[in-house]
Amino acid sequence: MLGILFAFLTIISWGSWLVPSHTIPFKNQQIKTFYIAVSNLFLALVVGIFQGFHNLTLESFWFPFAGGLIWSVSGYFAFLGTNRIGIAKAIGIWAPLNIIVSIAWGILLFGEFLQTGGMGIILAVISVFAIICGIILIIMAKESPGGKSTIPGNRLRNTGIAGAIIAGILWGSYFIPIRLSSISMWVAAFPLAVGIFTGSVILVLFTGKSIALEKPSYYVRVSISGILWGIGNFTSLRMMELIGTGKGFTIAQLNVVVAAVFGIFLFKKPPPRSKAAVLTLAGIAIAVSGSIMLGSLK
């Protein structure tokens, strides 16, 4: 029951965290990541104060910290991918890779799915395939058919594809150092947040741009986005601790479903009654069916 609760909170939080800051005109995505990292670090510090930092030593600190750095590097390559080949194509590459890589790590490092029996493995494969198909359908439905390509050339396109692939591999792996550490997921979230913050600072310094925002309200809105992401991070780590790495991280990717719903009915992208919206809702149904099947496996 707790696993289901944490899965629900993860999907809702990670599916909605971009909404408050969606219309803020950031100079670049590295600055946006910085503010998300600051809010997430603040939340992790508050939780740590109330929960305590039991068993957190200098040695155990570095495992989650490394996970945070991996997350930050993943963000850089994700930005590279979206800049070169567009958001839809980039996410269409890295979201399924997140699932495949997390499942692979779950099997190789933690022996997940291996004790479910022959039928269980078949159902797991079918459910993961359904989730991937659903997410791809949601993402590709957002593209405008017949639009002009924004890809300036094969070299830039290939760079963008490579960036999206690397982002998919790393974002499917950043939680592994945390699972390998001997400390609680709640405690590990603090050094993870420190790692994310450290990486985001480095990324911002490389841009050489001011992090100042145009309006005071923008700071509040982006902070809300960071808090929502942090909540999703806590609940996803706890969920993976309860139901397994591969299953947990795969189910967490259903945040794309919530994001798609916000895109259709709040931002009207695509418009609610358009063909793209119908395809998006169909993808939601397929992805949810796959997650229910996967979550039911023992």
Secondary structure, DSSP 8 states (H G I E B T S, - for coil): -HHHHHHHHHHHHHHHTTSTTTT---S-HHHHHHHHHHHHHHHHHHHHHHH--TT--HHHHHHHHHHHHHHHHHHHHHHHHHHHH-HHHHHHHHHHHHHHHHHHHHHHHH-TTTTSHHHHHHHHHHHHHHHHHHHHHHHHTTS-TT-------HHHHHHHHHHHHHHHHHHTTTTHHHHHSSS-HHHHHHHHHHHHHHHHHHHHHHHT-----SSHHHHHHHHHHHHHHHHHHHHHHHHHHHH-HHHHHHHHTTHHHHHHHHHHHTS-SS-TTSHHHHHHHHHHHHHHHHHHHHHH--
